Amino acid sequence: MKTEDLKAQGLTDEQISFVMAENGKDLKKLQKENENLTSDRDAWKEKAETAEGTLKGFEGIDPTQVQKQIDDYKEKAEAAERDRDQKLYERDFADALKAELDGVKFTSEAAKKAVMADIKEAGLKLKDGKILGLNDLIAQMKEKDASAFVDEEQENAQRNAAHFGPVTAPRGQQTPPGKMTRKEIGEIKDASERQAAIAQNLSLYPGAGKGV
């Protein structure tokens, strides 16, 4: 609407200014709404084109084949996760076993490796950083193959032998010093003397002193 038209209608300059200002507001509002509509139209157009391209990519593809590929990928992901968990468990088991065996003396490194291999094959379970049943299994191994482990009692006896003189048999026994029987040695109440007697009569204890 032009100013001349408004004057022809008898409006004053003040009234004409007011009308023009209000019309300007409405025009800007309409322009903004038009811009928003244009933007929305372009966005929907882009989405439609993307969807159309995606659908074209599936043309000629068997849905069952697609599902099979999805299942294969899922199975591979699960297998990779299981493999990761197993490796972490084996690492934790090995660390726990090493810590547990630090207090066990072996006659050789080969004996230690053999025992560790037997323990792993036994199928013991790790829980809260501890290997369940390990102490019982080691006790059984010592009974079955004592040569793989250092006999700490014999080791102490040999160490103490240097600090004691010849041990005689209990009073009333006729066995010469240094030639005692296992029964006589077992009757010695003093632990240090008993160990010294064992050290002086190692021939009575087959396998004693190996690995020392």
Secondary structure, 3 states (H helix, E strand, C coil): CCHHHHHHCCCCHHHHHHHHHHHHHHHHHHHHHHHHHHHHHHHHHHHHHHHHHHHHHCCCCCHHHHHHHHHHHHHHHHHHHHHHHHHHHHHHHHHHHHHHHCCCCECCHHHHHHHHHHHHHCCCCEECCEECCHHHHHHHHHHHCHHHECCHHHHHHHHHHCCCCCCCCCCCCCCCCCCCCHHHHHCCCCHHHHHHHHHHCHHHCCCCCCCC
